[in-house]
Amino acid sequence: MQPLIEVSNLHFRYGGSSKRKSALPWTLTGLNFAVEKSSSLGVVGESGSGKSTLIRLLCGLLPIGEGSIQLEGRNIHDWLDTSRAEFRRRNQFVFQNPRRSLDPRMRVERSLSEPIRALEERTPDEHELKQLLAAVGLGPEILPRFPHQLSGGQLQRIALARVLSVKPSILYADEPTSALDVSVQAQVLNLLMDLVDRFELSLIMVSHDLAVVSRVAENLIVLKDGVIVEAGDTQDILANPSHPYTVSLVNAAQAVSR
């Protein structure tokens, strides 16, 4: 069966002009992996490892340096050139800080409506918006409120409702709980797992926290200095890490959980 996403020999570097760029080191080097439909992949690594860069490449938010990324057997450049709106609808991003991802001047009702207006060119009715809020455990009284009137946990639930509004195939989550209070993090992670299962979504989540990623991801990639040093079934890696860097991450996660 063809994978949902297939990454082949992926390279990426930041830089200015193409002449200057060629002298700079790669941020990501030779990445190869696949994501199956309705599966979950965690990408873990320290700050600067390239994990946020990778997730932005998969979403089409950064240009590929070398190699390819395919969605359902089709190169994402082709998707973006010929079916950009459909690509954006299928691939939805949950940002790290919900306060920054929501316009402070918009009421929740307008924020929930915007993705549907942009990608489906229609205006959702109030019943549809209430259903979206219900899916993330919020009531209709939230609709007329502004972001500053809501807690961090409520805002991240609204952010999840926004991405669900256009019926995506894949959710990309970049440290989705790191801006939340510890008491709220577990609630949001449980909700995320429930939504992925209920709507048969594929999930790609990046984090520096192995304990967080291991809760939601069936499969795991460990990135260090832009290179995949270990990949496979999450529980297998946790039980028997083979790379010294992965060993250090597992030991750190176990120390925190004690």
Backbone hydrogen bonds, N-H to C=O, Kabsch-Sander energy under -0.5 kcal/mol:
donor,donor_aa,acceptor,acceptor_aa,energy
4,L,35,V,-1.4
5,I,35,V,-2.1
6,E,70,Q,-2.2
7,V,33,F,-3.2
8,S,68,S,-2.6
10,L,31,L,-2.3
11,H,66,E,-2.5
12,F,28,L,-1.9
21,K,17,S,-2.8
22,S,18,S,-1.6
23,A,20,R,-1.2
24,L,21,K,-2.0
27,T,12,F,-2.9
28,L,12,F,-2.2
29,T,226,G,-3.0
31,L,10,L,-2.1
33,F,7,V,-1.6
35,V,5,I,-2.6
39,S,36,E,-1.3
41,L,203,L,-3.1
42,G,219,N,-2.8
43,V,205,M,-2.9
44,V,42,G,-0.5
44,V,221,I,-2.6
45,G,207,S,-1.1
49,S,46,E,-2.0
54,L,50,G,-2.4
55,I,51,K,-1.9
56,R,52,S,-1.6
57,L,53,T,-2.0
58,L,54,L,-2.3
59,C,55,I,-1.3
60,G,57,L,-1.2
61,L,56,R,-2.8
62,L,56,R,-0.8
65,G,11,H,-1.8
66,E,11,H,-1.5
68,S,8,S,-2.1
70,Q,6,E,-2.5
71,L,74,R,-3.0
72,E,4,L,-3.1
72,E,70,Q,-0.5
74,R,71,L,-1.4
76,I,69,I,-2.4
78,D,75,N,-0.7
79,W,75,N,-1.8
80,L,76,I,-2.7
81,D,77,H,-2.0
82,T,78,D,-2.3
83,S,79,W,-3.0
87,F,83,S,-2.5
88,R,84,R,-2.7
89,R,85,A,-2.2
90,R,86,E,-2.2
91,N,87,F,-1.9
92,Q,90,R,-0.7
92,Q,170,I,-2.3
94,V,172,Y,-3.8
95,F,93,F,-0.6
100,R,97,N,-1.1
101,S,97,N,-1.1
102,L,98,P,-0.9
106,M,103,D,-1.7
108,V,145,R,-2.5
109,E,143,L,-2.5
111,S,107,R,-2.3
112,L,108,V,-2.7
113,S,109,E,-1.3
114,E,110,R,-1.7
117,R,113,S,-2.4
118,A,114,E,-2.6
119,L,115,P,-2.7
120,E,116,I,-2.0
121,E,116,I,-0.6
121,E,117,R,-0.6
122,R,116,I,-0.8
129,L,125,D,-1.7
130,K,126,E,-2.4
131,Q,127,H,-2.0
132,L,128,E,-1.9
133,L,129,L,-2.1
134,A,130,K,-2.4
135,A,131,Q,-1.9
136,V,132,L,-0.8
136,V,133,L,-0.9
137,G,134,A,-1.5
138,L,133,L,-2.8
142,I,139,G,-1.7
143,L,140,P,-1.4
145,R,142,I,-1.9
149,Q,146,F,-2.0
150,L,147,P,-1.9
155,L,151,S,-2.3
156,Q,152,G,-2.2
157,R,153,G,-1.7
158,I,154,Q,-2.1
159,A,155,L,-2.4
160,L,156,Q,-1.9
161,A,157,R,-2.3
162,R,158,I,-2.4
163,V,159,A,-1.7
164,L,160,L,-2.0
165,S,161,A,-1.2
166,V,163,V,-0.8
167,K,164,L,-2.0
169,S,90,R,-1.8
170,I,90,R,-2.7
171,L,202,S,-2.8
172,Y,92,Q,-2.7
173,A,171,L,-0.5
173,A,204,I,-2.7
174,D,94,V,-2.2
174,D,172,Y,-0.5
175,E,173,A,-0.8
175,E,206,V,-2.6
178,S,175,E,-1.2
179,A,96,Q,-0.6
180,L,177,T,-1.7
184,V,181,D,-1.5
185,Q,181,D,-1.6
186,A,182,V,-0.8
188,V,184,V,-2.1
189,L,185,Q,-2.4
190,N,186,A,-2.5
191,L,187,Q,-2.1
192,L,188,V,-2.6
193,M,189,L,-2.4
194,D,190,N,-2.2
195,L,191,L,-2.6
196,V,192,L,-2.3
197,D,193,M,-2.0
198,R,194,D,-2.9
199,F,195,L,-2.5
200,E,197,D,-0.6
201,L,196,V,-2.1
202,S,169,S,-2.4
203,L,39,S,-2.3
204,I,171,L,-2.7
205,M,41,L,-2.6
206,V,173,A,-2.6
207,S,43,V,-2.1
210,L,208,H,-0.8
213,V,209,D,-2.1
214,S,210,L,-2.7
215,R,211,A,-0.7
215,R,212,V,-0.9
216,V,212,V,-0.7
216,V,213,V,-1.1
217,A,213,V,-2.2
218,E,40,S,-0.6
219,N,40,S,-2.1
220,L,232,G,-3.1
221,I,42,G,-2.6
222,V,230,E,-3.0
223,L,44,V,-2.8
223,L,221,I,-0.6
224,K,227,V,-2.4
226,G,49,S,-1.6
227,V,224,K,-1.5
229,V,222,V,-2.5
229,V,227,V,-0.7
230,E,222,V,-1.0
232,G,220,L,-2.1
234,T,218,E,-2.7
237,I,233,D,-2.3
238,L,234,T,-2.5
239,A,235,Q,-2.0
240,N,236,D,-2.1
247,V,243,H,-2.4
248,S,244,P,-1.9
249,L,245,Y,-1.9
250,V,246,T,-2.7
251,N,247,V,-2.5
252,A,248,S,-2.1
253,A,249,L,-2.4
254,Q,250,V,-2.3
255,A,251,N,-2.0
256,V,252,A,-1.8
257,S,253,A,-1.7
258,R,254,Q,-0.8
